[in-house]
Amino acid sequence: MLLDTIKAAMFAAMKSGDSLAKEAYRTAVGEVTTEAARPGRTGSDDETAAVVKKLVKSAEETRGSLPENDDRRAGLTREIELLTAFLPKGLSEADLVAALASVHEAIKAAGNDGAATGLAVKFLKAQGIVADGKIVSAAVKALRV
């Protein structure tokens, strides 16, 4: 399970004395454990990945709000890299354009980019394809040209 992999990384960071990695992993383990304890949650790998993705997004937002010369930016950048390693690799824009080829005409015929993106997301979910929303939006715009 993904949680076990994160725990193993946390223990390795503890043994090596890497306090930043240890704290990043410890936070992830805590958040995942808390989420799994909620009613209706199972602690599955998908739920764990969603929590890790939320932590990465939070760190990115915090890093973006700091001035360029702030020393904390480097730590946040490393934390983002550490946590991103546990997330499934998403498809590139080119891969998504290829995956959406069969619904290209429907996307092109949609009234606006929002409706076209909605069609694309619905199609991708039906295919079991997980993709970043920003990349889906870019692929849709490329198809609508």
N, C-alpha and C positions, 0 to 999 in steps of 0.2 A: 504494500500500500504506500501511497505517496507520503502519508503522515510518518510512517516508519522511516522512510528515506530522509525526510527532513530532520527527524530525531537523530538519526545516525550522523548526519552532517553537523548537528548541534553538538553532539558528544565529541566528534572529531575536532571541532573548533575549540571546545573546552580543553581538550588534551593539548592542542597546539598553542593555546594561549591567545587565540584570535578573538579578542573581546567583541569587536564589531560584528563579526560573523555569528558568534555565540548569541548575542543579543537579538540580531535579526531573526535567526532561526528560533530562538526562544519565544519571541513575539509571535511568530507564525504558528508555532505549536500551540501556544496559549489561545490564540484566536480560533484555530481550527477545533481545538478541544471544546471551547465555549460554544461554538456554532454546532458541533455534533451533539452537544447535550440538550439542545433545544428540541421541543416536541416536533415530531415529524422528520427530523434530520437523522441521517444514518452515518455521517462521517465518511462518505464515499470519496473516491479520488476526485470526482467531478466537483463535489462540494469543497474539498480541500483546495483544489485548483482555483475555485472561485474566490475563496478567502485569500489565497496568496496573490491573486490578481488584484484584489481590492487593496492589499497592503502595498503592492507595487505602485498602483495608481496614486495612493495617498503619498507615498514617498516622492513620486514624480511631481505631484502638485506642490508639496512642501519645498522641494528643490527649486521648482520654477518660481516660487515666491521669494526666494532668498536673493540678495544682491550677488552679482558675479564674483565679487572678491570675498565672499563669506567662506570661511574654512569648513563649514558644515556641508557644503555642496559635495565635496569629494567623498565624505562618508556616506551621504545619501546615494550618490552614484554607485558606490560599491555595494551598498545594501540592495539597490535595484538589480544590479547584475547578479548578486547572490540568489535573490528570490526568483528572478526571471528564469534561472536555470531549471527550476522545478515546474515551470509551465510548459504545456505542450506547444510545440512549434506550430505556428499558424501558417496558412498559405500566403504566398506573395500575391501582389496585384495581378501579375501575369497568370498565375495558377488559377486565381478566381475568375478572371476573364475567360479562361479555357473551360472552367467548370460551369460557367453560366452560358456557354455557347448555345445550348439547347433552348434557352428561354430568352435569347438575345432579342428576338423580334418583339416579344411582350415587354421587355424592359425598354426598348426603344420607343414603343407605342404608348408607354405610360404618360400620364398627363404632366408630371413633373419629376424632378430627381428624387423627392421624398417617396412618392408612390413607386417609382422604379426600384429604389433601394428596398422598400417593403417587399416587393415581389422577389427580389434577389435573396433577401434574408429568409423568406418563407421557403423558397426553393432549396437553399443551402441547408436549412434545418431539416427538411424532408429527406435530403440526401445524407444527413448525418455529418455534415461538414461544419467544423467549428472555425470561425474566422473573426478577426478583429473588425469592429464596425467601421472604423476609419478606412481600412483597406477595402472593405466591401463597397463603401461609398465611392472611393477612388476608382474601383473596377467598374462600377455602374456608370460613372461619368465617362470613362473611357469607352464603354459600350454605346453610350448615347450620342457620341460625336458623329 
